[in-house]
Amino acid sequence: MSDDNAEQPSTNKKSPASMKDDWGSSLRTSRKALFDKKDFDIFCDREMNETFIFYNTDLHYSIDYLEYNPENQRVTVFTTDGQQLDLGTRIQWLIRPYFAKPQIIIMARTKNGKVVEGFEVRLKVKTLEEQVLN
C-alpha cells in the first residue's frame, strides 16, 4: 500500500480575524469609495421626510445622482463624468425604511460641526429588473 495521503495539501482553513471579515462577498464592493466611513454620516428626519448626508471632506467629483441597491444595501454614486463610486458604507437597518425610496437627498459639507455648503442630489432605487439586466 502506498502513502497517498502524504502529497495532499493541508486542509486547515484560516478563520477570519474578526466578524466583519466574515461577511459574504455580496455585501462588499469593488468600487472606489467616495467617502471614508469616518468622514460622513447619514441622517433621516422621519417627521420632515428628508434625508441628509453630512460630510467633512472636499468632494473631488461632481455628483449626478445616487442609486441605492436594496440587495446589498449599498449606494452607488454616479458622477457627471460617468464614473461610478461607492458611497463608503452599507445603509444600516435603522434608516433603511426611510432611506430606501426615490427621493431628493441633501448633501451638506460641514466644518467644525457647522454646515458650510450643501446641494440636493436625486436618489434612485435599483429595481429587481435592473439588477437582473446589469
C-alpha positions as CSV (number, residue, x, y, z in Angstrom):
1,M,0.0,0.0,0.0
2,S,1.3,3.4,-0.9
3,D,1.1,6.5,1.3
4,D,-1.3,8.6,-0.9
5,N,-2.1,11.0,1.9
6,A,1.4,12.3,2.1
7,E,1.0,14.5,-1.0
8,Q,-2.4,16.0,-0.2
9,P,-2.4,19.7,0.7
10,S,-3.3,20.7,4.2
11,T,-7.0,21.4,4.6
12,N,-6.6,23.8,7.5
13,K,-8.9,26.7,7.0
14,K,-7.9,30.1,8.2
15,S,-10.5,31.7,10.4
16,P,-11.4,35.3,9.9
17,A,-9.7,37.9,12.1
18,S,-13.0,39.4,13.0
19,M,-16.7,39.1,12.3
20,K,-16.6,41.9,9.8
21,D,-14.1,39.9,7.6
22,D,-16.6,37.0,7.5
23,W,-19.4,38.9,5.6
24,G,-20.3,37.4,2.3
25,S,-19.0,39.0,-0.9
26,S,-22.4,40.3,-1.8
27,L,-22.1,42.9,1.0
28,R,-18.7,44.1,-0.2
29,T,-18.0,46.4,-3.1
30,S,-15.1,46.6,-5.6
31,R,-15.8,50.2,-6.4
32,K,-13.7,53.1,-5.1
33,A,-15.4,54.8,-2.1
34,L,-16.4,58.4,-2.3
35,F,-16.0,58.9,1.5
36,D,-14.2,57.1,4.2
37,K,-16.6,55.9,6.9
38,K,-15.3,58.4,9.5
39,D,-15.8,61.3,7.1
40,F,-19.6,61.2,6.7
41,D,-22.9,60.5,8.4
42,I,-26.4,59.9,7.2
43,F,-29.4,61.4,9.0
44,C,-33.0,60.7,8.2
45,D,-35.6,63.1,9.6
46,R,-38.8,60.9,9.7
47,E,-41.1,63.8,10.6
48,M,-39.9,66.1,7.8
49,N,-39.4,63.1,5.4
50,E,-35.9,64.4,4.5
51,T,-32.6,62.6,4.3
52,F,-29.2,64.3,4.8
53,I,-25.7,63.1,4.1
54,F,-23.2,65.2,6.2
55,Y,-19.6,65.1,5.2
56,N,-16.5,66.9,6.3
57,T,-14.1,66.4,3.4
58,D,-13.7,68.0,0.0
59,L,-15.7,66.5,-2.9
60,H,-13.4,65.8,-5.8
61,Y,-16.3,64.8,-8.0
62,S,-19.4,66.5,-9.4
63,I,-22.3,64.2,-8.4
64,D,-25.1,63.5,-10.9
65,Y,-27.2,61.1,-8.9
66,L,-27.2,58.3,-6.3
67,E,-28.5,54.8,-6.7
68,Y,-29.5,52.6,-3.8
69,N,-29.3,48.8,-4.3
70,P,-31.6,47.0,-1.8
71,E,-29.9,43.7,-2.4
72,N,-26.6,44.7,-0.9
73,Q,-27.7,47.8,1.0
74,R,-25.1,50.0,-0.8
75,V,-25.3,53.3,-2.6
76,T,-23.6,53.9,-5.9
77,V,-22.6,57.5,-6.7
78,F,-22.8,58.4,-10.4
79,T,-20.7,61.4,-11.3
80,T,-21.3,63.8,-14.2
81,D,-18.2,62.5,-15.9
82,G,-19.5,58.9,-16.0
83,Q,-17.6,57.4,-13.0
84,Q,-19.3,55.1,-10.5
85,L,-18.2,55.2,-6.9
86,D,-19.4,53.5,-3.7
87,L,-20.7,55.9,-1.1
88,G,-18.5,54.3,1.5
89,T,-20.7,52.1,3.7
90,R,-23.8,49.9,3.7
91,I,-27.1,51.6,4.7
92,Q,-27.8,50.4,8.2
93,W,-31.1,48.7,9.1
94,L,-32.4,51.6,11.3
95,I,-32.6,54.1,8.5
96,R,-33.2,51.7,5.6
97,P,-37.0,52.1,5.6
98,Y,-36.6,55.9,5.4
99,F,-33.6,56.0,3.0
100,A,-34.6,53.2,0.5
101,K,-37.1,55.1,-1.6
102,P,-36.7,57.5,-4.5
103,Q,-36.2,61.0,-3.1
104,I,-34.0,64.1,-3.1
105,I,-31.1,63.9,-0.6
106,I,-29.4,66.9,0.8
107,M,-25.6,66.6,0.9
108,A,-24.1,69.1,3.3
109,R,-20.4,69.8,3.9
110,T,-19.6,70.6,7.5
111,K,-16.7,72.3,9.2
112,N,-16.3,72.3,13.0
113,G,-19.9,70.9,13.3
114,K,-21.5,73.7,11.2
115,V,-22.9,73.3,7.7
116,V,-20.8,75.4,5.3
117,E,-22.3,74.4,1.9
118,G,-24.8,71.9,0.5
119,F,-26.7,70.7,-2.5
120,E,-29.5,68.4,-3.5
121,V,-29.0,65.2,-5.3
122,R,-31.5,62.7,-6.6
123,L,-31.6,59.1,-5.2
124,K,-32.9,56.3,-7.4
125,V,-33.7,52.8,-6.1
126,K,-32.4,49.9,-8.2
127,T,-35.3,47.6,-9.0
128,L,-35.1,43.9,-9.4
129,E,-35.4,44.1,-13.2
130,E,-32.4,46.4,-13.3
131,Q,-30.4,44.1,-11.2
132,V,-31.1,41.1,-13.5
133,L,-30.2,43.2,-16.6
134,N,-26.9,44.5,-15.1
